[in-house]
Amino acid sequence: MRVGILGLQGDFALHQRMLTSLGVETRIVRSMEDLEDCASLVIPGGESTTMGGLLVRFGMLEALSARIREGLPVFGTCAGAILLAREIIGYPDQPRLGVLDIAIERNAYGRQKESFETDVLIPSLRDQPYRAVFIRAPIIRAVGPGVEVLAWFEDLPILVRRGHILAATFHPELTDDPYIHRYFLEQVASRLTVR
Ligand code: GLN
């Protein structure tokens, strides 16, 4: 079964490169039909307002939200995490999938720190630090019950999971460390063997 990558906008090609390097078959998803033979979906970074607007324009917002609620495993990075969130702080009308009980603030690190890389710990998953790349990143300000925080940076959650839904405020596709993608495939989307 393929892994779908939402390809309406943003850096979907880099997720495809990463997943291909893991030996996984991918499909760029631009319609609900494209999603049909996909076992899971990655929603890339980019611009969440544009991506959300395109989901509305292509009639995918409600249908995709329903598929995720029904159990489609999904991994949202940066703008993708924003689209998954229940609450986008300060933007109550911004289109979103609203499937993950977090409150997220867009572009929240301010100008000085707009884009940066740093080593973070993912204590529940592995011993070695992980190099996280942040680009105009959001901050997760609140997580609802049942949302597990897997990693923090400066005491704020940067990688969260609720069951089949995984969200990162950073860009794992911009490093050459496939760790987070592999975690998604093996632990969140499961039953996919990757090399
Ligand atoms: N700032 C972007 C937004 O609000 C997200 C940035 C990113 O995906 N790198 O959508």
Residues whose N, C-alpha, C, O or C-beta is under 5 A from the ligand:
A	BS01	LIG	G45 G46 E47 S48 T49 T77 C78 A79 R106 N107 I135 R136
